């Protein structure tokens, strides 16, 4: 099922979670400004994963920022958060105002073109706040983003536009997988930011 609804009050999932799409929250000029600044100021590095004991280095680049030097482990690799840049702090404040949530960290992905994507997965790492909100902010090329229910296999897809915001909350990570499928149609860069909440040891 393809969705084109930009009403942030509407849940895009039929059951088992909550996903809301705000559409474009920045005009074209402002979105371009943030895109260009992040291309220059973010400390991008090729992502790494350990799969079946083998170290894999991806073409896709990533960066991890936060309030503190949080350690975040996924795909059997641990990353330590860098201090916020000025642009990321500005975006964090805007997203918190838009969503009414607070976040203490952000994982960024840089996709150079449509050949780079993300396989089916859920963000259920133990470091993350359980059932917490994840705010996904997109800049650059429009890409299709898909959800698949873990049991029924029902799928839902939406196009994430330049300067747009999507949030996932509630039981979404428990019941649904999501992915960014590769495509030959996209030739341009895309930056995705996912603002998250890492649980501090003192609060567990």
C-alpha positions in Angstrom: 0.0 0.0 0.0 1.3 3.4 -1.0 0.5 6.4 1.2 0.5 10.1 0.3 -1.2 11.6 3.4 0.7 14.5 5.0 -1.7 14.9 8.0 0.4 14.5 11.1 -2.7 13.6 13.1 -3.3 10.4 11.1 -1.6 7.2 12.0 -0.2 5.6 8.8 -0.1 2.1 10.3 -3.4 0.2 10.5 -2.5 -1.5 13.8 0.4 -2.4 16.1 2.2 0.9 16.2 2.1 4.6 15.4 3.7 6.4 12.4 2.9 10.0 11.6 4.1 11.9 8.5 4.3 15.7 8.8 5.4 16.3 5.2 7.7 19.1 4.4 8.4 21.2 7.5 11.0 23.4 5.8 10.7 25.4 2.6 13.0 24.5 -0.3 15.6 27.2 0.5 15.8 26.3 4.2 16.0 22.6 3.5 18.9 23.2 1.0 20.7 25.3 3.6 20.6 22.5 6.2 21.6 19.9 3.5 24.6 21.8 2.4 25.8 22.6 5.9 25.5 19.0 7.0 27.5 17.8 4.0 30.3 20.1 5.2 30.1 20.0 9.0 29.1 16.4 9.9 31.9 13.9 10.5 30.8 11.3 8.0 32.3 7.9 8.1 31.6 4.7 6.2 29.4 2.4 8.2 30.6 -0.9 9.5 28.8 -4.1 10.5 29.8 -7.6 11.6 27.6 -10.2 9.8 28.2 -13.8 10.5 31.6 -12.9 11.9 32.6 -11.0 8.8 33.4 -7.2 8.9 31.4 -5.3 6.2 32.1 -1.7 5.2 29.2 0.0 3.5 29.3 2.8 0.8 26.6 4.5 2.9 28.2 6.9 5.5 27.0 7.5 9.0 27.5 9.8 12.0 26.4 9.7 15.6 25.8 12.8 17.8 24.4 13.3 21.3 24.2 15.2 24.5 26.9 13.0 26.0 29.4 10.5 24.4 26.8 7.8 24.4 27.8 4.4 23.2 25.3 2.9 20.7 25.6 -0.7 19.4 23.9 -2.0 16.3 24.9 -4.6 13.7 27.5 -5.8 16.3 29.4 -2.5 16.1 29.6 0.2 18.8 29.7 3.9 18.1 30.4 6.8 20.5 28.4 10.0 20.1 30.1 13.2 19.0 29.2 16.6 20.4 26.3 18.4 18.6 27.1 20.7 15.7 25.3 24.1 15.6 23.0 22.9 12.7 22.1 19.7 14.5 21.2 21.5 17.7 19.0 23.9 15.7 17.3 21.0 14.0 16.9 19.1 17.3 15.1 22.2 18.8 12.8 22.4 15.8 11.9 18.7 15.8 11.2 18.8 19.6 8.9 21.7 19.1 7.1 20.0 16.2 6.7 16.7 18.0 6.4 17.7 21.7 9.1 15.1 22.4 12.7 15.4 23.7 15.7 13.7 22.2 19.3 13.3 23.4 21.0 11.8 20.3 20.8 11.5 16.5 22.0 8.9 14.0 22.7 10.3 10.6 22.9 8.4 7.3 24.3 9.7 4.0 23.1 7.9 0.9 25.1 8.9 -2.2 22.4 7.7 -4.7 19.6 5.2 -5.0 21.9 2.2 -5.1 22.5 2.6 -1.4 19.6 1.6 1.0 18.8 -0.1 4.2 17.5 -3.7 4.6 14.4 -4.6 6.7 15.1 -4.0 10.4 13.6 -2.5 13.5 15.2 -0.1 15.9 14.9 -2.2 19.1 18.4 -2.0 20.5 18.6 -2.2 24.3 20.3 1.2 24.4 17.1 3.0 23.2 14.1 4.1 25.2 11.5 1.3 25.0 8.6 2.4 22.8 10.2 5.8 22.6 9.6 8.2 19.7 12.1 8.2 16.8 11.9 11.3 14.6 13.1 10.9 11.0 14.1 14.0 9.1 15.0 13.8 5.4 17.0 16.1 3.2 18.0 15.7 -0.5 16.6 13.1 -2.9 13.1 11.9 -2.3 13.2 8.2 -1.3 10.5 5.5 -0.7 10.3 4.3 2.9 8.5 1.0 3.6 7.1 -0.8 6.6 6.3 -4.5 7.0 4.4 -6.1 9.8 6.5 -8.8 11.4 3.6 -11.3 11.5 1.0 -10.5 8.9 3.7 -9.3 6.4 1.4 -6.4 5.4 3.5 -3.6 3.8 3.0 0.2 3.6 5.2 2.7 1.8 5.5 6.4 1.7 7.8 8.8 -0.2 10.0 10.9 2.2 10.6 14.3 0.6 13.3 17.0 0.9 12.8 18.7 4.3 10.2 16.3 5.6 9.5 14.8 9.0 8.2 11.4 10.0 7.9 9.9 13.5 7.7 6.3 14.7 6.4 5.7 18.2 4.5 3.3 20.5 4.8 -0.4 19.5 6.1 0.3 16.0 9.6 -1.2 16.6 8.1 -4.2 18.3 5.6 -5.1 15.6 6.9 -3.6 12.4 10.1 -3.6 10.3 11.1 -0.8 8.1 13.6 -0.3 5.2 14.9 2.1 2.6 14.8 0.0 -0.7 17.4 0.7 -3.3 16.3 2.1 -6.6 18.0 2.9 -9.9 15.8 6.0 -10.4 17.5 8.2 -7.8 20.9 9.7 -8.8 21.3 12.3 -6.0 22.4 12.3 -2.4 20.0 12.0 0.6 20.7 12.7 4.2 18.5 11.2 6.9 18.6 12.1 10.6 16.9 9.9 13.2 16.6 11.7 16.5 16.4 9.2 19.4 16.5 8.8 23.2 19.3 6.8 24.7 18.7 5.4 28.2 21.3 6.6 30.6 22.7 3.9 33.0 21.6 6.0 36.0 18.0 6.0 34.8 17.6 2.3 34.0 
